[in-house]
Amino acid sequence: MKVLMFGWEFPPHISGGLGTACYGLTKGLSYHGVDVALVVPKAFGDEDERNVRILNASDVEIDIRNSEMFHYSNEISYIEINSHLLPYIGLDDYFNVVNQLESGVFAQESISKEKRRYIFSGGYGHNLMEEVNKYALVAAEIAQTEEFDIIHAHDWLTYRAGIAAQRVSGKPLVVHIHATEYDRSGENNRNDIVYNIEKEGMEAANMVCAVSNLTRNIVIEKYNIPENKVVTLHNAVEPNSHNINSQKHLKEKIVTFLGRVTFQKGPEYFVETAKKVLEKDDNVRFVLAGDGDMMPRVIERVAELGISDKFHFTGFLRGEDIDKMFGMSDVYVMPSISEPFGISPLEAMQSNVPVIISKQSGVSEVLQYAIKVDFWDIDATADAIYGILHYPALSHIFSVKGNEEVNNLKWEHVGSKLKSLYQSLL
């Protein structure tokens, strides 16, 4: 079985969970003999291709005479974003919708009168919507030359590419929902351009994969997609390639939040919880590891509450720095308001760190050895933190059993289920 897959990033060049999830899925499919060709806007040449063949959209010449999708390159709308947009993790604080003609803001190379090549940025810049539409042109071209049985498109950035490939080839289309516009922006701040692209992709698809039952329900209720077309496909986690040793250098206990500092992640609830805990126990430090549009507001609130001496901001962490942070942590907290899944708690559990997660997260559906609270209930969250910090037996159970549990969440199991879903369409 051959799959033509469309993504936006792939390790080691990742800005969020989407690239990590694509890596895990392709590895899981490869384990079951599925051949995946993954198209990304820009390949850097150092991607891990042991389980996937990477196709660089920036290398593809398109024939503008033959592409039925060429209307995407005429007058378009694109989203001008002041800071980085991460499709899996969330939109930042605001955006401006701008109409314009071809801007030529990212590189365009004319091969001849009939042929063109687009050089994509491979990022999430302010010309993102233009790149999304040009990506669809490239997808139509690739679909005419590649051999494949199924098309699989990840998140709204690639849905138009998936639709273009579907129209050219007539092959079944699977779209994968890692996050919806409702997760990123909330009920009252929906960006209709993104919402409409999401809905367009879901309606065109033969099957919609959601990363949790929580997300599946949003797809059915908010996008009016028939429920028999939407399936839940939970994420997994990559096994640790090395041991993460405890690196506690302070006498105080450390409670960690790691993620984007955005509305979706609920960082303000973490701050309010910290105040509650510190009123009962002054021997605790709180670490907010991440960056995002809510950072100024969070820093200001920490100062207002008078807990600045017990609160630390690390900025965005990746790789070994995340391992070091987990190695120092006694508790990990994820108070997300709306979390489609949430891979970071799994990574914390791999590091033997007890976790507290919101009930409003997809990952809560697959975990038993995690404390689950409502994101808004700062009293319950504070009680859970205090209990783990003061009762070693409780901490030990969640540390040991949590590690065992998460190590059984394997991408090869996800790959097996996904292959069966493909076969049902064929």
C-alpha positions as CSV (number, residue, x, y, z in Angstrom):
1,M,0.0,0.0,0.0
2,K,1.3,3.5,-0.9
3,V,0.3,6.7,0.7
4,L,0.8,10.3,-0.6
5,M,1.0,12.3,2.6
6,F,1.0,16.1,3.0
7,G,2.6,17.8,6.0
8,W,4.1,21.1,6.9
9,E,7.1,20.2,9.0
10,F,9.2,17.1,9.8
11,P,12.0,16.5,12.4
12,P,14.5,17.8,13.1
13,H,12.8,21.0,11.8
14,I,9.8,21.3,14.0
15,S,8.0,24.2,15.7
16,G,5.3,22.2,17.4
17,G,3.6,18.8,17.8
18,L,2.5,18.5,14.2
19,G,6.0,17.5,13.0
20,T,6.4,15.1,15.9
21,A,3.0,13.4,15.2
22,C,3.8,13.1,11.4
23,Y,7.1,11.4,12.3
24,G,5.4,9.0,14.7
25,L,2.6,8.1,12.2
26,T,5.0,7.5,9.3
27,K,7.2,5.3,11.5
28,G,4.1,3.4,12.7
29,L,2.9,2.8,9.2
30,S,6.3,1.7,8.0
31,Y,6.3,-0.9,10.7
32,H,3.3,-2.5,9.0
33,G,4.7,-2.3,5.5
34,V,3.0,0.9,4.3
35,D,5.1,3.0,1.9
36,V,4.7,6.7,2.7
37,A,5.8,9.6,0.5
38,L,5.6,12.8,2.6
39,V,5.4,16.1,0.9
40,V,6.7,19.2,2.8
41,P,6.9,22.7,1.6
42,K,10.6,22.9,2.2
43,A,12.9,19.9,2.8
44,F,16.3,20.7,4.3
45,G,18.1,17.5,3.4
46,D,18.8,16.3,7.0
47,E,15.4,14.7,7.6
48,D,15.2,11.1,8.9
49,E,14.1,9.1,5.9
50,R,14.5,5.6,7.3
51,N,10.7,5.2,7.4
52,V,9.4,7.7,4.9
53,R,10.4,9.3,1.5
54,I,10.5,13.0,1.7
55,L,9.3,15.1,-1.3
56,N,10.4,18.7,-1.4
57,A,7.6,20.9,-2.8
58,S,10.2,23.6,-3.5
59,D,11.8,21.3,-6.1
60,V,8.7,20.7,-8.1
61,E,8.1,22.4,-11.4
62,I,4.4,23.0,-12.1
63,D,2.9,23.3,-15.6
64,I,0.5,26.3,-15.2
65,R,-1.4,25.2,-18.4
66,N,-2.6,21.9,-16.9
67,S,-3.2,22.6,-13.3
68,E,-6.9,22.8,-12.6
69,M,-6.0,24.3,-9.3
70,F,-4.3,27.4,-10.8
71,H,-7.2,29.6,-9.6
72,Y,-5.5,29.4,-6.2
73,S,-2.7,31.7,-7.5
74,N,-5.0,34.5,-8.5
75,E,-6.6,37.0,-6.1
76,I,-6.4,35.4,-2.7
77,S,-6.7,36.1,1.0
78,Y,-3.9,35.4,3.3
79,I,-3.4,35.8,7.0
80,E,-0.9,38.3,8.2
81,I,0.4,37.2,11.6
82,N,2.5,39.2,13.9
83,S,4.1,36.2,15.5
84,H,4.5,32.5,14.6
85,L,1.4,30.4,13.9
86,L,1.8,26.8,15.0
87,P,-1.0,24.6,13.5
88,Y,-0.9,21.9,16.0
89,I,-0.5,24.1,19.1
90,G,-2.4,27.3,18.3
91,L,-3.0,30.7,16.8
92,D,-1.4,33.6,18.5
93,D,-3.2,36.5,19.9
94,Y,-4.4,38.3,16.8
95,F,-4.2,38.4,13.0
96,N,-5.2,40.6,10.1
97,V,-7.0,39.3,7.1
98,V,-5.7,41.0,4.0
99,N,-6.8,40.8,0.4
100,Q,-4.2,41.2,-2.3
101,L,-3.1,40.1,-5.7
102,E,0.0,38.0,-6.3
103,S,2.5,39.4,-4.0
104,G,5.6,37.5,-4.9
105,V,6.6,37.7,-1.3
106,F,8.1,34.2,-1.2
107,A,10.4,33.2,-4.0
108,Q,8.9,32.3,-7.4
109,E,11.1,31.0,-10.2
110,S,10.0,30.9,-13.8
111,I,11.4,28.0,-15.7
112,S,9.6,28.9,-18.9
113,K,6.4,30.5,-20.1
114,E,4.5,27.3,-19.1
115,K,6.5,26.2,-16.0
116,R,7.1,27.6,-12.6
117,R,8.7,26.6,-9.3
118,Y,7.8,28.0,-5.9
119,I,10.4,28.2,-3.2
120,F,8.6,27.8,0.0
121,S,9.7,29.3,3.3
122,G,8.9,26.1,5.2
123,G,7.7,28.2,8.1
124,Y,4.7,30.1,9.5
125,G,5.3,33.6,8.3
126,H,2.9,36.4,7.4
127,N,2.4,35.1,3.8
128,L,1.2,31.8,5.1
129,M,-2.1,31.7,3.2
130,E,-0.3,32.4,-0.1
131,E,2.0,29.5,0.6
132,V,-1.0,27.3,1.4
133,N,-2.5,28.0,-2.0
134,K,0.7,27.5,-3.9
135,Y,1.2,24.3,-2.1
136,A,-2.1,23.1,-3.6
137,L,-0.7,23.8,-7.1
138,V,2.4,21.7,-6.3
139,A,0.2,18.9,-4.9
140,A,-1.8,18.7,-8.1
141,E,1.4,18.3,-10.1
142,I,2.9,15.7,-7.7
143,A,-0.4,13.7,-7.9
144,Q,0.0,13.3,-11.6
145,T,3.5,11.7,-11.4
146,E,3.5,9.7,-8.1
147,E,2.0,6.3,-7.7
148,F,-0.2,6.0,-4.6
149,D,-3.4,4.4,-3.2
150,I,-4.4,6.9,-0.5
151,I,-4.0,10.7,0.1
152,H,-3.5,11.8,3.7
153,A,-3.4,15.5,4.6
154,H,-2.5,16.9,8.1
155,D,-4.3,19.9,9.5
156,W,-5.7,22.9,7.6
157,L,-2.4,24.1,6.1
158,T,-2.4,21.0,3.8
159,Y,-6.1,20.4,3.2
160,R,-6.2,22.3,-0.1
161,A,-3.2,20.3,-1.2
162,G,-5.0,17.1,-0.4
163,I,-8.1,18.2,-2.3
164,A,-6.0,19.1,-5.3
165,A,-4.4,15.7,-5.3
166,Q,-7.8,14.1,-4.9
167,R,-9.2,15.9,-7.9
168,V,-6.3,15.0,-10.1
169,S,-6.1,11.4,-9.1
170,G,-9.5,10.3,-8.0
171,K,-7.9,8.6,-5.0
172,P,-9.5,8.5,-1.5
173,L,-8.6,11.5,0.8
174,V,-8.0,11.2,4.5
175,V,-7.7,14.4,6.5
176,H,-6.2,14.4,10.0
177,I,-7.4,16.9,12.6
178,H,-4.7,17.6,15.1
179,A,-6.4,20.8,16.3
180,T,-9.4,22.8,15.2
181,E,-10.0,26.5,15.1
182,Y,-12.1,26.2,18.2
183,D,-9.2,24.8,20.1
184,R,-6.8,27.5,19.0
185,S,-9.0,30.6,19.3
186,G,-12.0,29.7,21.4
187,E,-15.7,29.9,20.7
188,N,-15.9,33.7,20.3
189,N,-12.7,34.5,18.4
190,R,-13.0,32.1,15.5
191,N,-11.0,33.0,12.4
192,D,-13.5,32.2,9.6
193,I,-10.8,31.9,6.9
194,V,-9.2,29.0,8.8
195,Y,-12.5,27.6,9.8
196,N,-13.8,27.5,6.2
197,I,-10.6,25.8,5.0
198,E,-11.0,23.2,7.7
199,K,-14.6,22.6,6.8
200,E,-13.7,22.5,3.1
201,G,-11.1,19.8,3.8
202,M,-13.4,17.7,6.0
203,E,-16.3,17.8,3.6
204,A,-14.1,16.8,0.6
205,A,-12.5,13.9,2.6
206,N,-13.6,10.3,2.4
207,M,-12.5,9.9,6.1
208,V,-11.7,12.3,8.9
209,C,-9.2,11.2,11.6
210,A,-9.4,13.1,14.9
211,V,-6.7,12.8,17.6
212,S,-9.3,12.3,20.4
213,N,-13.0,11.8,21.1
214,L,-13.0,15.4,22.3
215,T,-11.9,16.6,18.9
216,R,-14.2,14.1,17.1
217,N,-17.2,15.7,18.9
218,I,-16.1,19.2,17.9
219,V,-15.8,18.1,14.2
220,I,-19.3,16.6,14.3
221,E,-21.0,19.4,16.2
222,K,-19.2,22.5,15.0
223,Y,-18.4,21.5,11.4
224,N,-21.5,19.4,10.7
225,I,-19.5,16.4,9.5
226,P,-21.5,13.1,9.5
227,E,-20.4,11.1,12.5
228,N,-19.9,7.9,10.5
229,K,-17.2,9.7,8.5
230,V,-15.2,10.7,11.6
231,V,-12.9,8.3,13.5
232,T,-10.8,8.7,16.6
233,L,-7.1,7.9,16.2
234,H,-5.2,8.7,19.4
235,N,-1.6,9.8,19.3
236,A,1.3,7.9,20.9
237,V,4.8,8.9,22.0
238,E,8.3,8.0,20.7
239,P,10.3,5.8,23.2
240,N,13.1,7.5,25.0
241,S,16.4,6.9,23.2
242,H,18.3,7.7,26.4
243,N,17.7,7.8,30.1
244,I,16.8,11.1,31.7
245,N,18.4,11.3,35.1
246,S,17.1,13.4,38.0
247,Q,18.9,16.7,38.0
248,K,17.5,18.3,41.1
249,H,20.0,20.9,42.4
250,L,17.6,22.9,44.6
251,K,16.1,22.1,48.0
252,E,12.7,23.4,46.8
253,K,10.3,21.3,44.9
254,I,9.8,22.2,41.2
255,V,6.4,22.4,39.4
256,T,6.6,22.8,35.6
257,F,4.3,24.0,32.8
258,L,5.7,23.3,29.4
259,G,3.9,24.5,26.3
260,R,2.9,27.5,24.3
261,V,1.9,30.5,26.4
262,T,-1.5,31.0,24.6
263,F,-5.2,31.0,25.5
264,Q,-5.6,27.4,24.6
265,K,-2.9,26.2,27.1
266,G,-4.4,27.9,30.1
267,P,-1.2,29.5,31.5
268,E,-3.1,32.0,33.6
269,Y,-4.6,29.1,35.6
270,F,-1.1,27.8,36.3
271,V,-0.2,31.2,37.8
272,E,-3.3,31.3,40.0
273,T,-2.7,27.8,41.1
274,A,0.9,28.7,42.0
275,K,-0.3,31.4,44.3
276,K,-2.7,28.9,46.1
277,V,0.1,26.4,46.6
278,L,2.6,28.9,47.9
279,E,0.2,30.1,50.5
280,K,0.4,26.6,52.0
281,D,4.0,25.7,51.2
282,D,6.8,28.3,50.5
283,N,9.3,25.6,49.6
284,V,8.2,25.3,46.0
285,R,9.3,26.9,42.7
286,F,7.1,27.2,39.6
287,V,8.6,27.1,36.1
288,L,6.7,28.3,33.0
289,A,8.7,26.9,30.0
290,G,7.5,28.3,26.7
291,D,6.6,31.4,24.8
292,G,3.6,33.0,23.2
293,D,1.2,35.9,22.9
294,M,0.0,35.8,26.5
295,M,3.5,36.0,28.0
296,P,3.3,39.8,28.9
297,R,0.0,39.2,30.7
298,V,1.3,36.2,32.6
299,I,4.4,38.0,33.7
300,E,2.3,41.0,34.9
301,R,0.0,38.7,36.8
302,V,2.9,36.9,38.6
303,A,4.1,40.4,39.7
304,E,0.7,41.4,40.9
305,L,0.4,38.2,43.0
306,G,3.8,38.9,44.6
307,I,5.3,35.5,43.7
308,S,8.0,36.6,41.3
309,D,10.7,35.2,43.6
310,K,9.2,31.8,43.2
311,F,8.3,31.9,39.5
312,H,10.7,31.3,36.6
313,F,10.3,31.9,32.9
314,T,12.6,29.9,30.7
315,G,11.3,30.8,27.2
316,F,10.9,28.2,24.5
317,L,12.7,24.9,25.1
318,R,13.6,22.1,22.8
319,G,15.6,18.9,22.7
320,E,18.0,18.4,25.6
321,D,16.7,21.4,27.4
322,I,13.3,19.8,27.7
323,D,15.0,16.6,29.1
324,K,16.9,18.7,31.7
325,M,13.7,20.5,32.7
326,F,11.8,17.2,33.2
327,G,14.9,15.9,35.1
328,M,14.5,18.8,37.6
329,S,10.7,18.6,37.9
330,D,8.7,17.0,40.7
331,V,5.3,17.6,39.0
332,Y,4.2,18.5,35.5
333,V,0.9,20.5,35.0
334,M,-1.1,20.9,31.8
335,P,-4.2,23.1,32.6
336,S,-5.3,23.4,28.9
337,I,-8.7,24.9,28.2
338,S,-9.1,22.9,25.1
339,E,-6.4,20.4,24.2
340,P,-7.1,18.1,21.2
341,F,-4.6,15.6,22.5
342,G,-1.4,16.8,24.3
343,I,1.9,14.9,23.8
344,S,3.9,16.7,26.4
345,P,2.4,14.9,29.4
346,L,3.4,11.6,27.8
347,E,7.0,12.9,27.5
348,A,6.9,14.0,31.2
349,M,5.7,10.5,32.2
350,Q,8.5,9.0,30.2
351,S,10.8,11.0,32.5
352,N,9.1,9.6,35.6
353,V,7.4,12.9,36.4
354,P,3.9,12.7,37.9
355,V,1.4,14.7,35.8
356,I,-1.7,16.7,36.4
357,I,-3.8,17.3,33.3
358,S,-7.1,19.0,32.5
359,K,-10.2,16.9,31.8
360,Q,-10.6,19.0,28.7
361,S,-7.7,17.3,27.0
362,G,-7.7,14.4,24.6
363,V,-4.8,12.7,26.3
364,S,-7.0,12.2,29.4
365,E,-8.9,9.6,27.4
366,V,-5.9,7.3,27.2
367,L,-4.3,7.8,30.6
368,Q,-5.1,6.2,33.9
369,Y,-2.1,7.2,36.0
370,A,-2.5,10.9,35.7
371,I,-4.5,13.2,38.0
372,K,-7.3,14.8,36.0
373,V,-9.0,18.1,37.0
374,D,-11.1,20.7,35.3
375,F,-8.9,23.5,33.9
376,W,-10.8,26.2,35.7
377,D,-10.6,24.4,39.2
378,I,-7.5,26.0,40.6
379,D,-8.3,24.7,44.1
380,A,-8.4,21.1,42.9
381,T,-5.2,21.6,40.9
382,A,-3.5,23.1,43.9
383,D,-4.6,20.2,46.1
384,A,-3.3,17.7,43.6
385,I,0.1,19.5,43.4
386,Y,0.3,19.7,47.2
387,G,-0.6,16.0,47.6
388,I,2.1,14.8,45.1
389,L,4.8,17.1,46.8
390,H,4.0,16.0,50.3
391,Y,3.1,12.3,50.0
392,P,6.0,10.3,48.6
393,A,3.9,7.1,48.2
394,L,1.5,9.0,45.9
395,S,4.3,10.6,43.9
396,H,6.0,7.1,43.6
397,I,2.8,5.4,42.3
398,F,2.2,8.1,39.6
399,S,5.9,8.1,38.6
400,V,6.3,4.4,38.3
401,K,2.9,3.3,37.0
402,G,2.7,6.4,34.7
403,N,6.0,5.5,33.1
404,E,4.8,1.9,32.5
405,E,1.5,3.1,31.1
406,V,3.0,5.6,28.6
407,N,5.6,3.2,27.3
408,N,2.7,1.0,26.1
409,L,1.4,3.9,23.9
410,K,3.3,2.9,20.8
411,W,3.1,4.4,17.3
412,E,3.2,0.9,15.8
413,H,-0.2,0.3,17.4
414,V,-1.5,3.6,15.9
415,G,0.0,2.6,12.5
416,S,-1.8,-0.7,12.6
417,K,-5.2,1.0,13.2
418,L,-4.5,3.6,10.5
419,K,-3.6,0.9,7.9
420,S,-6.9,-0.8,8.6
421,L,-8.7,2.5,8.1
422,Y,-7.0,2.9,4.8
423,Q,-8.0,-0.6,3.7
424,S,-11.6,0.1,4.6
425,L,-11.5,3.0,2.0
426,L,-9.9,0.8,-0.7
